[in-house]
Amino acid sequence: MNKERGLFALALPGFSLAVGISIFSYWLSGFSKFLPAFALSVIIGVIAGSCFPRKNSLWIGTAICKDMLLPIGLFMYGTEVNFKKIALSCVIGSDILFQCIFYSIGTFLIIYSMNRVLKITHKTNLLTSVGSAICGISAIAVSSSMVDAEEEDVTKAIISILFVGIVSFLATVFFLNRFFSSDIYGEKFAIFCGMTFNQDGLVHGAGSFMEKGLDKLALNVKYIRTAFILPFAFIVLFLGQLRNKKVTAETRRSVIKYGLTIGWLFFGAALLFSYTPLGNYSPMIKPWDKVIFGAALAAIGLTCDVRRVLKKETFLNMFSALAGWIIIVIVFISLMNLIPWLFFVNPT
């Protein structure tokens, strides 16, 4: 009993700091949709983890917070994934689901292949690729546990995602919108934003450049991509374990079991809250989801130290992530001009 109390007292500072960052991020996100709570939790966590002394108590507390709250947070996050809405989004648009699958797989493969050529660390490569393809920082956080990523791998991936997010938003708003001519406020621009931005907050920000109602279309497209978080995390899981020859077979089985467990939690919640009366309670769970999952993300951010990753590989990873985004944007705009009917939807 005394040992348990001692461990609790030792872990309390780090655990409390992660929860406090999550609550602050949730409060701060209320001022603007451009500042999503999950992204803020990780960003503030990274800043704090890079500035504060790395004491054992902080390390133990954040590790326990991540291990305890990530599965619970993923279950609650799954309650927001409404398969009925996703199906409706696919129906109202021509091949919207196909476009999302094409974009996600294409982005993943392009960045993954480029990083292999550049000889980026395998785990950093996997995290950056899945974060670029799906939903940015949240995908990195989920996948980091599945590949048993080191803190430097997570930090390098997060830096690349944030860098590409900022560049992509500025480039889209001030330059790429010209390729849509009179359709800048139309369906194609909405699909483009939902398809190419790696963070929800960027889609919200771009919504101010669209006609009323089309911002929902952009968010629906991003919503479909976000639903791919677990399938792609499993791809990362198996790619990571296949290349990870330094661990024992028992450790590898434990990681796979952990991945399967949180996968069932996520999809189980999504199914229950999509096709049962439990869906009526999803809005009530959402604030708690932001805090609990946000605390797990903040704990991951607190383990990162930006000062330790400011080296050549980090900048090469940023270059690869940006180049992958540029390539997929060129493909998107080319297909939009060659096959315009593929990108027409009725947002109603």
C-alpha positions as CSV (number, residue, x, y, z in Angstrom):
1,M,0.0,0.0,0.0
2,N,2.8,2.4,0.9
3,K,4.5,1.6,-2.4
4,E,1.3,2.4,-4.3
5,R,0.9,5.7,-2.4
6,G,4.5,6.5,-3.2
7,L,4.0,5.9,-6.9
8,F,0.8,7.9,-6.9
9,A,2.6,10.9,-5.2
10,L,5.5,10.6,-7.6
11,A,3.2,10.5,-10.7
12,L,0.8,13.2,-9.5
13,P,2.8,16.3,-10.8
14,G,3.2,15.0,-14.4
15,F,-0.4,13.6,-14.5
16,S,-1.8,16.9,-13.2
17,L,0.2,19.0,-15.6
18,A,-1.1,17.0,-18.6
19,V,-4.7,17.3,-17.4
20,G,-4.2,21.0,-16.7
21,I,-2.9,21.6,-20.2
22,S,-5.8,19.7,-21.7
23,I,-8.4,21.8,-19.7
24,F,-6.6,25.0,-20.6
25,S,-6.5,24.0,-24.3
26,Y,-10.2,23.1,-24.3
27,W,-11.0,26.5,-22.8
28,L,-8.7,28.3,-25.3
29,S,-10.3,26.5,-28.2
30,G,-13.7,28.1,-27.3
31,F,-12.4,31.4,-28.6
32,S,-11.9,30.3,-32.2
33,K,-12.6,27.1,-34.2
34,F,-9.2,27.8,-35.8
35,L,-7.6,26.6,-32.5
36,P,-8.7,22.9,-32.1
37,A,-8.4,21.6,-28.5
38,F,-6.4,18.4,-29.5
39,A,-3.8,20.3,-31.5
40,L,-3.4,22.9,-28.7
41,S,-2.9,20.2,-26.1
42,V,0.0,18.7,-28.1
43,I,1.5,22.1,-29.0
44,I,1.4,23.4,-25.4
45,G,2.7,20.1,-24.2
46,V,5.7,20.2,-26.6
47,I,6.5,23.7,-25.5
48,A,6.3,22.8,-21.8
49,G,8.3,19.6,-22.3
50,S,11.0,21.6,-24.1
51,C,11.2,24.3,-21.6
52,F,10.8,22.6,-18.2
53,P,13.5,20.5,-16.5
54,R,13.0,16.8,-17.3
55,K,12.5,15.4,-13.8
56,N,11.6,11.8,-13.1
57,S,8.3,12.7,-11.4
58,L,7.2,14.5,-14.6
59,W,8.3,11.6,-16.8
60,I,6.5,9.0,-14.7
61,G,3.3,11.0,-14.4
62,T,3.1,11.8,-18.1
63,A,3.8,8.1,-19.0
64,I,1.0,6.9,-16.7
65,C,-1.4,9.6,-18.0
66,K,-0.7,8.5,-21.6
67,D,-1.1,4.8,-20.9
68,M,-4.3,5.2,-18.8
69,L,-6.1,7.9,-20.8
70,L,-5.2,7.2,-24.4
71,P,-7.5,4.0,-24.6
72,I,-10.3,5.8,-22.7
73,G,-9.9,8.9,-24.9
74,L,-10.0,6.9,-28.1
75,F,-13.2,5.2,-27.0
76,M,-14.8,8.6,-26.3
77,Y,-13.3,10.0,-29.5
78,G,-15.0,7.1,-31.3
79,T,-18.4,8.3,-30.1
80,E,-18.0,11.4,-32.3
81,V,-17.5,9.3,-35.5
82,N,-21.0,8.9,-36.8
83,F,-21.0,6.3,-39.6
84,K,-24.4,7.5,-40.8
85,K,-23.1,11.0,-41.4
86,I,-20.1,9.6,-43.2
87,A,-22.3,7.5,-45.4
88,L,-24.5,10.6,-46.2
89,S,-21.4,12.6,-47.1
90,C,-20.4,9.9,-49.6
91,V,-23.8,9.8,-51.1
92,I,-24.2,13.6,-51.7
93,G,-21.0,13.8,-53.6
94,S,-19.7,12.0,-56.6
95,D,-17.1,9.5,-55.4
96,I,-16.2,11.6,-52.3
97,L,-15.2,8.4,-50.5
98,F,-13.0,7.3,-53.4
99,Q,-11.3,10.7,-53.4
100,C,-10.6,10.5,-49.7
101,I,-9.2,7.0,-50.0
102,F,-7.1,8.0,-53.0
103,Y,-5.7,11.1,-51.3
104,S,-5.0,9.4,-48.0
105,I,-3.2,6.4,-49.6
106,G,-1.4,8.6,-52.1
107,T,-0.1,11.0,-49.5
108,F,1.0,8.2,-47.2
109,L,2.9,6.4,-50.0
110,I,4.5,9.5,-51.5
111,I,5.9,10.8,-48.1
112,Y,6.8,7.3,-46.9
113,S,8.7,6.6,-50.1
114,M,10.5,10.0,-50.1
115,N,11.5,9.5,-46.5
116,R,13.0,6.1,-47.3
117,V,15.0,7.6,-50.1
118,L,16.2,10.4,-47.7
119,K,17.0,7.7,-45.1
120,I,14.7,9.2,-42.4
121,T,14.3,7.1,-39.3
122,H,11.7,4.4,-39.9
123,K,9.4,5.4,-37.0
124,T,9.7,9.1,-37.8
125,N,8.8,8.2,-41.3
126,L,5.7,6.2,-40.4
127,L,4.4,8.9,-38.0
128,T,4.9,11.7,-40.5
129,S,3.3,9.8,-43.3
130,V,0.2,8.8,-41.3
131,G,-0.1,12.3,-39.8
132,S,0.0,13.9,-43.3
133,A,-2.5,11.4,-44.7
134,I,-5.2,11.4,-42.0
135,C,-5.7,14.0,-39.3
136,G,-2.3,15.4,-38.3
137,I,-1.3,15.4,-34.7
138,S,-4.1,13.1,-33.5
139,A,-3.0,10.4,-35.9
140,I,0.6,10.8,-34.8
141,A,-0.4,10.4,-31.1
142,V,-2.5,7.2,-31.8
143,S,0.2,5.7,-34.0
144,S,3.1,6.5,-31.7
145,S,1.9,3.9,-29.2
146,M,1.5,1.3,-31.9
147,V,5.1,1.5,-33.1
148,D,6.5,2.2,-29.6
149,A,8.0,5.4,-31.0
150,E,10.7,7.3,-29.2
151,E,10.1,10.9,-28.1
152,E,12.4,12.2,-30.8
153,D,10.4,10.4,-33.5
154,V,7.2,12.0,-32.2
155,T,8.7,15.4,-31.9
156,K,10.1,15.4,-35.5
157,A,6.8,14.2,-36.9
158,I,4.8,16.9,-35.0
159,I,7.1,19.6,-36.1
160,S,6.7,18.5,-39.8
161,I,2.9,18.4,-39.5
162,L,2.7,21.9,-37.9
163,F,5.1,23.3,-40.5
164,V,3.1,21.8,-43.5
165,G,-0.1,22.9,-41.9
166,I,0.9,26.5,-41.7
167,V,2.4,26.6,-45.2
168,S,-0.5,24.8,-46.8
169,F,-3.1,27.2,-45.2
170,L,-1.2,30.3,-46.3
171,A,-0.5,28.9,-49.8
172,T,-4.2,28.0,-50.3
173,V,-5.7,31.2,-49.0
174,F,-3.3,33.6,-50.8
175,F,-2.3,31.7,-53.9
176,L,-3.9,28.3,-54.7
177,N,-7.4,29.8,-54.6
178,R,-6.6,31.4,-58.0
179,F,-6.8,28.0,-59.6
180,F,-10.4,27.7,-58.8
181,S,-11.3,31.1,-60.6
182,S,-15.0,31.8,-60.1
183,D,-15.4,28.5,-58.3
184,I,-13.3,29.7,-55.3
185,Y,-16.4,29.8,-53.2
186,G,-17.9,26.7,-54.6
187,E,-17.8,22.9,-54.1
188,K,-14.4,22.3,-55.6
189,F,-12.7,24.7,-53.2
190,A,-14.5,23.1,-50.2
191,I,-13.5,19.6,-51.2
192,F,-9.9,20.8,-51.8
193,C,-9.6,22.3,-48.3
194,G,-11.2,19.2,-46.6
195,M,-9.0,16.9,-48.7
196,T,-5.6,18.6,-48.3
197,F,-5.4,20.2,-44.8
198,N,-4.0,18.0,-42.1
199,Q,-5.8,19.7,-39.2
200,D,-9.5,20.4,-38.5
201,G,-8.7,24.0,-37.4
202,L,-7.3,24.8,-40.8
203,V,-10.5,23.6,-42.5
204,H,-12.5,25.8,-40.1
205,G,-10.2,28.8,-40.9
206,A,-10.6,28.3,-44.7
207,G,-14.4,28.2,-44.1
208,S,-14.4,32.0,-43.9
209,F,-13.5,32.1,-47.6
210,M,-16.4,30.0,-48.7
211,E,-20.1,30.6,-49.2
212,K,-22.4,29.8,-46.2
213,G,-23.0,26.1,-45.9
214,L,-20.0,25.0,-48.0
215,D,-17.7,25.0,-44.9
216,K,-19.8,22.1,-43.7
217,L,-19.0,20.2,-46.9
218,A,-15.3,20.8,-46.3
219,L,-15.6,19.6,-42.8
220,N,-17.5,16.5,-43.9
221,V,-14.7,15.6,-46.3
222,K,-12.1,16.0,-43.5
223,Y,-14.5,14.0,-41.2
224,I,-14.3,11.1,-43.6
225,R,-10.5,11.2,-43.6
226,T,-10.4,11.4,-39.8
227,A,-12.4,8.1,-39.7
228,F,-9.5,6.4,-41.4
229,I,-7.3,7.0,-38.3
230,L,-7.5,3.4,-37.0
231,P,-7.2,1.5,-40.3
232,F,-4.0,3.6,-41.1
233,A,-2.8,3.2,-37.5
234,F,-3.0,-0.6,-38.0
235,I,-1.0,-0.3,-41.2
236,V,1.6,1.7,-39.3
237,L,1.5,-1.0,-36.5
238,F,2.3,-3.8,-38.8
239,L,4.9,-1.9,-40.9
240,G,6.6,-0.8,-37.6
241,Q,6.7,-4.3,-36.2
242,L,7.9,-5.9,-39.4
243,R,10.9,-3.6,-39.4
244,N,11.5,-3.7,-35.7
245,K,14.0,-6.5,-35.3
246,K,15.4,-5.4,-32.0
247,V,12.4,-6.4,-29.9
248,T,11.4,-9.9,-28.8
249,A,8.5,-11.8,-30.2
250,E,6.7,-11.4,-26.9
251,T,7.0,-7.6,-27.0
252,R,5.9,-7.5,-30.6
253,R,2.7,-9.5,-29.7
254,S,2.0,-7.2,-26.7
255,V,2.2,-4.1,-29.0
256,I,-0.1,-5.8,-31.5
257,K,-2.6,-6.8,-28.8
258,Y,-2.6,-3.2,-27.5
259,G,-3.3,-1.9,-31.0
260,L,-6.2,-4.4,-31.5
261,T,-7.6,-3.4,-28.1
262,I,-7.7,0.4,-28.8
263,G,-9.0,-0.4,-32.3
264,W,-11.9,-2.3,-30.9
265,L,-12.6,0.5,-28.4
266,F,-12.6,3.2,-31.2
267,F,-14.7,1.2,-33.7
268,G,-17.0,-0.2,-31.0
269,A,-17.8,3.2,-29.7
270,A,-18.3,4.5,-33.3
271,L,-20.7,1.7,-34.1
272,L,-22.7,1.9,-30.9
273,F,-23.1,5.7,-31.1
274,S,-24.0,5.5,-34.8
275,Y,-26.7,2.8,-34.9
276,T,-28.2,2.8,-31.4
277,P,-30.0,5.4,-29.3
278,L,-26.7,6.1,-27.5
279,G,-26.0,8.5,-30.4
280,N,-28.3,11.0,-28.6
281,Y,-25.7,11.3,-25.8
282,S,-22.7,12.0,-28.1
283,P,-22.9,15.8,-27.6
284,M,-22.8,15.3,-23.8
285,I,-19.7,13.1,-24.1
286,K,-17.8,15.5,-26.4
287,P,-16.5,17.9,-23.8
288,W,-15.2,15.1,-21.7
289,D,-13.6,13.5,-24.8
290,K,-11.8,16.8,-25.5
291,V,-10.4,16.8,-21.9
292,I,-9.5,13.1,-21.5
293,F,-8.1,12.5,-25.0
294,G,-6.5,15.9,-24.8
295,A,-4.7,15.0,-21.6
296,A,-3.3,11.9,-23.3
297,L,-2.1,14.0,-26.2
298,A,-0.7,16.6,-23.8
299,A,1.2,13.8,-22.0
300,I,2.7,12.8,-25.4
301,G,3.7,16.4,-26.1
302,L,5.4,16.7,-22.7
303,T,7.7,13.9,-23.5
304,C,9.0,15.8,-26.5
305,D,12.0,18.1,-26.5
306,V,12.4,20.3,-29.6
307,R,16.0,21.2,-28.7
308,R,17.1,17.6,-29.2
309,V,15.8,17.3,-32.7
310,L,17.0,20.4,-34.3
311,K,19.2,18.6,-36.8
312,K,19.5,17.7,-40.5
313,E,17.1,14.8,-40.4
314,T,14.3,17.0,-38.9
315,F,14.6,19.5,-41.8
316,L,14.7,16.7,-44.4
317,N,11.5,15.3,-42.8
318,M,9.9,18.7,-43.1
319,F,11.0,19.0,-46.7
320,S,9.6,15.6,-47.5
321,A,6.2,16.3,-45.8
322,L,5.9,19.6,-47.7
323,A,7.0,18.0,-51.0
324,G,4.4,15.3,-50.5
325,W,1.7,17.9,-50.0
326,I,2.7,19.8,-53.1
327,I,2.7,16.7,-55.3
328,I,-0.8,15.6,-54.1
329,V,-2.1,19.2,-54.6
330,I,-0.7,19.2,-58.2
331,V,-2.5,15.9,-58.8
332,F,-5.7,17.2,-57.3
333,I,-5.8,20.4,-59.4
334,S,-4.9,18.5,-62.5
335,L,-7.7,15.9,-62.1
336,M,-10.1,18.7,-61.2
337,N,-9.4,20.3,-64.6
338,L,-9.3,17.0,-66.6
339,I,-12.3,15.4,-64.9
340,P,-14.4,18.3,-63.6
341,W,-17.5,16.1,-63.0
342,L,-15.6,14.1,-60.4
343,F,-15.5,17.1,-58.1
344,F,-19.1,18.3,-58.3
345,V,-21.3,17.8,-55.3
346,N,-24.6,19.1,-54.1
347,P,-23.9,20.5,-50.6
348,T,-27.5,20.3,-49.6
